[in-house]
């Protein structure tokens, strides 16, 4: 058995103007943007298309913006371009997990954008600007990085946040501890340690208060059934039970994103191709590193739809 999975990007993929070509070309995409505007009671579309960039980079705006663009692109592909999309699995990186739930029919666009708007707001509130930090570590594997994070924790919280690909792991925590870890990681042989331009230290224990706010918000959401399994960030396991998925979503807020394990789990289950819907092509690049020999395609602009049907049928 073989098939494909749909994957959805997380924070960092945003850029001013993303999705505008879909908005202008496809009614289904336009409806998604309009639904997001109504759900949030402000003109999210205007910020996405016109910026300013500093506004779009605010976590509370970035998260619903990326989700909206990703779902709009998917809706255009399905409804307007008439491309049948029946994946074996859906998965999303961090906030992309909420996009994946919307894509699989488990949650409405309106509820999804409201949830990630709240998620972004509470993440920013949990740790004041400048207190937290994140850094991408290249060229070292997990055990060595974990040990150094523990040593650096004498200066504050310092934890593993994203297992993105072989030799690419992100750490997160309080700025003095992350900075101390960065120096130790370089000494231990990391090829690069790159500070990330983020407004909060995501996926570490400092984010635990966010889960409490989300748990309360989840009670007002109408949850449906998934059309296919979702592979969870926190344990890389496919799930369909919405009770379990909600608990994993809460854990995801303060736990590492196991993206490498998620990609390998899907590949081991028969997935031979990954289609990334949303701005940028970060997950497409990661797929080629996580599961060598599998096909991957990014759909971020209208021209990307042209070869999509052939790709689904087995072409490159």
TATACOR-V334964 format. One record per run of one state. SS is the DSSP state (@ for helix, = for strand, . for the rest). FROM is the first residue (numbers start at 1). TO is the last residue. If there is no record, write none. Layout:
ss-><SS	SS>
from-><FROM	FROM>
to-><TO	TO>
This chain:
ss-><.	=	.	@	.	@	.	@	.	@	.	@	.	=	.	@	.	@	.	=	.	@	.	=	.	=	@	.	=	.	@	.	=	.	=	.	@	.	=	.	@	.	=	.	@	.	=	.	@	.	@	.>
from-><1	3	9	20	26	27	41	44	51	53	57	59	81	89	93	96	104	109	127	132	139	142	156	158	166	168	175	188	192	196	205	219	229	232	238	240	242	253	257	258	259	269	271	278	282	291	295	300	302	306	308	313>
to-><2	8	19	25	26	40	43	50	52	56	58	80	88	92	95	103	108	126	131	138	141	155	157	165	167	174	187	191	195	204	218	228	231	237	239	241	252	256	257	258	268	270	277	281	290	294	299	301	305	307	312	316>
